[in-house]
Amino acid sequence: MNGAGRGLSLLAGGVYALILAPVVVVVALAFSADNFIVFPPSGFSLRWFRALAGNAPLLAALGVSVQVACAVTLLSLVIGVPAALALAKGRFRFREALTGFFLAPLLLPTLITGLALLLFFTRLRLTATLPGLALGHMTVTVPFVIRMMTTAFATLPHDIEAAAATLGAAPWRVLRRVTLPLALPGVIACACLSFLLSFDETVISLFLSGPRAATLPVEMVHYVEGRTDPLIAALSVVLIIFTLIVVVAVERLVGVARAVSK
């Protein structure tokens, strides 16, 4: 058992090292003093972080991504939380089939989803618009919110809700004063992760964005197509730090494993 345990530990360590190696390379390149991507760097500097602060196209794309992600997060919660509550607490026919229908977009490759949205939104003239980007991202975030909140509502202690109802509280009052406060950590986790999903969505954005509505991932793709400097590495480090902050916040609230499990 000890030998097997050490072998598994070494294997796990090798897998983690393989996963984290690109991150180490990106961090090193972000502080490079070279004009081109060279690893290992010949020197270290903060020049690319300063250049990032003055790059107007990337900053404009950042603003678009933040606007879209905020709208997507709000709308996903407005749609997903009530739907999850109905699926978790309701007792009606075809509930399992309806759950599968809501979660079906999570099973589709984003490439297929993006192409389908492009064909559909072109007729509605929603391509290259902020509403179109928001609706496209919601095809991913709304099922994700429903999945997470269904779990959150299903794991709430039923005794507390039953006690409130027994003491004379109306169903709406039980929902407002008991159910939603208990589920608040899950709602906050959904909001954080929905924001990240929308902010980081690349494939759907590539299909739906345009010159007037380009998100940050799309602008990053366009940047590396014509340049080979470490500016994007510096931006990647900033995004990694931001993502880590959000993930740590979710872990403190509900735990990442619980938040993403079904």
C-alpha positions as CSV (number, residue, x, y, z in Angstrom):
1,M,0.0,0.0,0.0
2,N,2.8,2.4,0.9
3,G,4.5,1.8,-2.5
4,A,1.3,2.2,-4.3
5,G,0.6,5.4,-2.4
6,R,4.0,6.9,-3.2
7,G,3.5,5.9,-6.8
8,L,0.1,7.6,-7.0
9,S,1.5,10.7,-5.3
10,L,4.4,10.9,-7.8
11,L,1.9,10.5,-10.6
12,A,-0.4,13.2,-9.2
13,G,2.6,15.5,-8.7
14,G,3.7,14.9,-12.3
15,V,0.2,15.7,-13.6
16,Y,0.0,18.9,-11.5
17,A,3.5,20.0,-12.8
18,L,2.4,19.4,-16.4
19,I,-0.7,21.4,-15.9
20,L,1.0,24.3,-14.1
21,A,4.1,24.5,-16.3
22,P,2.4,26.7,-19.0
23,V,1.4,29.1,-16.2
24,V,5.0,29.4,-15.0
25,V,6.1,30.1,-18.5
26,V,3.4,32.8,-18.9
27,V,4.4,34.5,-15.6
28,A,8.0,34.5,-16.6
29,L,7.3,36.0,-20.0
30,A,5.0,38.7,-18.4
31,F,8.1,40.1,-16.7
32,S,10.4,39.8,-19.7
33,A,12.5,42.7,-20.8
34,D,12.7,41.4,-24.4
35,N,10.9,42.8,-27.4
36,F,9.8,39.3,-28.5
37,I,8.7,36.2,-26.8
38,V,11.9,34.4,-25.7
39,F,12.0,31.8,-23.0
40,P,13.9,32.0,-20.7
41,P,13.9,35.8,-20.8
42,S,17.2,37.6,-21.1
43,G,16.1,40.0,-18.4
44,F,13.1,41.1,-16.3
45,S,11.1,44.3,-16.3
46,L,7.6,45.7,-15.7
47,R,7.6,47.3,-19.2
48,W,4.8,45.2,-20.6
49,F,2.5,45.9,-17.6
50,R,3.1,49.6,-18.3
51,A,2.4,49.0,-22.0
52,L,-0.8,47.2,-21.1
53,A,-2.1,50.2,-19.2
54,G,-1.7,52.3,-22.3
55,N,-3.2,49.9,-24.9
56,A,-6.5,51.5,-25.9
57,P,-8.0,48.6,-27.9
58,L,-7.4,46.1,-25.1
59,L,-8.8,48.5,-22.5
60,A,-11.9,49.1,-24.7
61,A,-12.4,45.4,-25.1
62,L,-12.0,45.0,-21.3
63,G,-14.8,47.5,-20.8
64,V,-17.0,45.6,-23.3
65,S,-16.3,42.3,-21.5
66,V,-17.2,43.8,-18.1
67,Q,-20.4,45.3,-19.4
68,V,-21.5,42.0,-21.0
69,A,-20.4,39.9,-18.0
70,C,-22.3,42.1,-15.5
71,A,-25.5,42.0,-17.7
72,V,-25.2,38.2,-18.2
73,T,-24.6,37.6,-14.5
74,L,-27.7,39.6,-13.5
75,L,-30.0,38.1,-16.2
76,S,-28.7,34.5,-15.5
77,L,-29.6,34.9,-11.8
78,V,-33.0,36.3,-12.6
79,I,-33.8,33.4,-14.9
80,G,-31.8,30.6,-13.3
81,V,-32.6,31.0,-9.6
82,P,-36.5,30.8,-10.0
83,A,-36.1,27.9,-12.5
84,A,-33.8,26.0,-10.1
85,L,-36.2,26.6,-7.2
86,A,-39.1,25.2,-9.2
87,L,-37.0,22.1,-10.3
88,A,-35.7,21.5,-6.7
89,K,-38.9,22.1,-4.7
90,G,-41.7,21.5,-7.3
91,R,-43.5,18.2,-7.7
92,F,-44.9,18.0,-11.2
93,R,-44.9,15.8,-14.3
94,F,-41.9,15.8,-16.6
95,R,-39.7,17.5,-14.0
96,E,-36.7,15.3,-14.9
97,A,-37.3,15.9,-18.6
98,L,-37.5,19.6,-18.0
99,T,-34.2,19.5,-16.0
100,G,-32.5,17.7,-18.8
101,F,-33.8,20.3,-21.3
102,F,-32.4,23.2,-19.3
103,L,-29.0,21.5,-18.8
104,A,-28.7,20.3,-22.4
105,P,-26.7,23.3,-23.6
106,L,-23.9,22.3,-21.2
107,L,-23.5,19.0,-23.2
108,L,-23.0,20.8,-26.6
109,P,-19.5,21.9,-27.8
110,T,-19.3,25.7,-27.8
111,L,-18.2,25.6,-31.4
112,I,-21.6,24.1,-32.4
113,T,-23.4,26.5,-30.1
114,G,-21.6,29.5,-31.5
115,L,-22.3,28.6,-35.1
116,A,-26.0,28.0,-34.4
117,L,-26.2,31.4,-32.6
118,L,-24.5,33.1,-35.5
119,L,-27.0,31.7,-38.0
120,F,-29.9,32.5,-35.8
121,F,-28.8,36.0,-34.7
122,T,-27.9,37.1,-38.2
123,R,-31.6,37.0,-39.1
124,L,-32.4,39.0,-36.0
125,R,-29.5,41.5,-36.6
126,L,-28.0,40.8,-33.2
127,T,-24.5,39.9,-34.4
128,A,-21.8,42.3,-33.4
129,T,-24.0,43.9,-30.7
130,L,-23.8,43.9,-26.9
131,P,-27.3,42.3,-26.6
132,G,-26.3,39.5,-29.0
133,L,-23.1,38.8,-27.0
134,A,-25.1,38.8,-23.7
135,L,-27.7,36.4,-25.1
136,G,-25.0,34.2,-26.5
137,H,-23.2,33.9,-23.2
138,M,-26.4,33.2,-21.4
139,T,-26.8,29.9,-23.3
140,V,-23.8,28.8,-21.2
141,T,-24.4,30.7,-17.9
142,V,-28.1,30.1,-17.4
143,P,-27.8,26.2,-17.5
144,F,-24.8,26.5,-15.2
145,V,-26.8,28.6,-12.7
146,I,-29.7,26.2,-12.8
147,R,-27.4,23.3,-12.2
148,M,-25.7,24.9,-9.2
149,M,-28.8,26.4,-7.6
150,T,-30.8,23.1,-8.0
151,T,-28.1,21.5,-5.9
152,A,-28.1,24.4,-3.4
153,F,-31.9,24.3,-3.0
154,A,-32.1,20.5,-2.8
155,T,-29.5,20.4,0.0
156,L,-31.2,23.0,2.2
157,P,-32.6,21.6,5.5
158,H,-36.3,21.0,4.9
159,D,-37.0,21.1,8.7
160,I,-36.4,24.8,8.9
161,E,-38.8,25.6,6.1
162,A,-41.4,23.2,7.5
163,A,-41.1,24.8,10.9
164,A,-41.7,28.3,9.4
165,A,-44.7,27.1,7.5
166,T,-46.0,25.3,10.7
167,L,-45.8,28.6,12.6
168,G,-48.1,30.3,10.1
169,A,-45.7,31.8,7.5
170,A,-47.1,32.0,4.0
171,P,-45.2,30.2,1.2
172,W,-43.9,33.5,-0.2
173,R,-42.7,34.6,3.3
174,V,-41.0,31.2,3.9
175,L,-39.2,31.7,0.5
176,R,-38.2,35.3,1.3
177,R,-37.2,34.9,5.0
178,V,-35.9,31.3,5.1
179,T,-35.2,29.7,1.8
180,L,-33.4,32.5,-0.1
181,P,-31.2,33.6,2.9
182,L,-30.1,30.0,3.4
183,A,-29.3,29.7,-0.3
184,L,-27.5,33.1,-0.5
185,P,-24.0,31.6,-0.5
186,G,-24.9,29.5,-3.5
187,V,-26.4,32.6,-5.2
188,I,-23.2,34.6,-4.6
189,A,-21.1,31.6,-5.9
190,C,-23.3,31.5,-9.0
191,A,-22.9,35.2,-9.6
192,C,-19.1,35.0,-9.3
193,L,-18.7,31.9,-11.6
194,S,-21.3,33.2,-14.1
195,F,-19.3,36.5,-14.4
196,L,-16.1,34.4,-15.0
197,L,-17.8,32.2,-17.5
198,S,-19.1,35.2,-19.5
199,F,-15.8,37.2,-19.1
200,D,-13.7,34.2,-20.3
201,E,-16.0,33.0,-23.1
202,T,-14.0,33.0,-26.4
203,V,-15.6,30.6,-28.9
204,I,-19.1,32.1,-28.8
205,S,-17.7,35.6,-28.7
206,L,-15.6,34.9,-31.8
207,F,-18.8,34.1,-33.7
208,L,-20.9,37.0,-32.4
209,S,-18.5,39.9,-31.9
210,G,-17.6,42.6,-34.4
211,P,-15.6,45.8,-34.6
212,R,-18.0,47.7,-32.4
213,A,-18.5,44.8,-29.9
214,A,-15.3,42.9,-29.3
215,T,-14.7,41.3,-25.9
216,L,-11.3,41.0,-24.3
217,P,-10.7,37.3,-25.3
218,V,-11.5,38.1,-28.9
219,E,-9.2,41.2,-28.9
220,M,-6.4,39.0,-27.3
221,V,-6.8,36.5,-30.2
222,H,-6.6,39.3,-32.7
223,Y,-3.5,40.8,-31.0
224,V,-1.5,37.6,-31.0
225,E,-2.3,37.0,-34.7
226,G,-0.1,39.9,-35.7
227,R,2.3,40.4,-32.8
228,T,4.9,38.3,-30.9
229,D,5.6,40.5,-27.9
230,P,4.9,39.5,-24.2
231,L,2.1,42.0,-23.7
232,I,-0.6,39.3,-23.7
233,A,1.5,37.4,-21.2
234,A,1.3,40.4,-18.9
235,L,-2.5,40.6,-19.4
236,S,-2.8,36.9,-18.7
237,V,-1.1,37.3,-15.4
238,V,-3.5,40.0,-14.4
239,L,-6.4,37.8,-15.4
240,I,-5.0,34.8,-13.5
241,I,-4.8,36.9,-10.3
242,F,-8.3,38.1,-10.8
243,T,-9.6,34.6,-11.4
244,L,-7.8,33.3,-8.3
245,I,-9.4,36.0,-6.2
246,V,-12.9,35.0,-7.4
247,V,-12.2,31.3,-6.9
248,V,-10.9,31.9,-3.4
249,A,-14.0,33.9,-2.6
250,V,-16.3,31.1,-3.9
251,E,-14.2,28.6,-1.9
252,R,-14.7,30.7,1.3
253,L,-18.5,30.9,0.7
254,V,-19.5,27.3,-0.3
255,G,-16.5,25.4,-1.5
256,V,-15.5,25.0,-5.1
257,A,-16.2,21.3,-5.2
258,R,-19.7,21.8,-3.8
259,A,-20.4,24.8,-6.1
260,V,-19.7,22.9,-9.3
261,S,-21.0,19.5,-8.3
262,K,-24.5,18.3,-9.1
